[in-house]
Amino acid sequence: MIGPMTVSYEWRGSFTSAEANRLHAECFGHAVLSDEEWDWRGQVEGHSLGWVCARDGGELVGFVNVAWDGVVHAFILDTMVTAGVRRHGVGTRLVGVAVEEARAAGCEWLHADFEDHLRGFYLDACGFTPTSAGLIEL
């Protein structure tokens, strides 16, 4: 990151699949997929309550998807922050906007699954409560 950070956050913000694919590849350590391989716009517009975009100037520096059951349960998926702005509260604010908007939509619960090394982020920084869950690897 060069210069002062002026990150803006937008619920259901504009983004391209190419931007999201680049960010996802960086954050999850895989090759950048094409829009045909992973159509982010189509996925979130067709299946999500919403999403939050974080931009520093024109650059997409953060993103979180909020999937839902259509009624009262929402789910945080793919929380992503580019390396240049990590540890500056961007991820926490992304999730905070997601919480506000899920609540405003009438959701009663917001779920997040995460790996152990992210416990501090989700539990301490974002305010999630630990709970029991189950998982089947497919």
Secondary structure, DSSP 4 states (H G I P E B T S, - for coil): --S---EEEEET----HHHHHHHHHHHHTSPPPPTTT--HHHHHHHHEEEEEEEEETTEEEEEEEEEE-SSSEEEEEEEEE-GGGTTTTHHHHHHHHHHHHHHHTT-SEEEE---GGGHIIIIIIS------------
